[in-house]
């Protein structure tokens, strides 16, 4: 009976850990989405502020393209 109790306790611990991981992933997904939106807004604001500066930034040889 003791082995069965330990197995049940282990399963409960694993399920709790998986739930916490799932919640962490949800929070991080939200944070990444907000950061992405912020960066897109900043990029749009910069593009409307000085289009010539964007062209200069695109022509930089050290710029990494993804």
Buried (B, 14 or more C-beta within 10 A) or exposed (E): EEEEEEEEEEEEEEEEEEEEEEEEEEEEEEEEEEEEEEEEEEEEEEEEEEEEEBEEEEEEEEEEEE
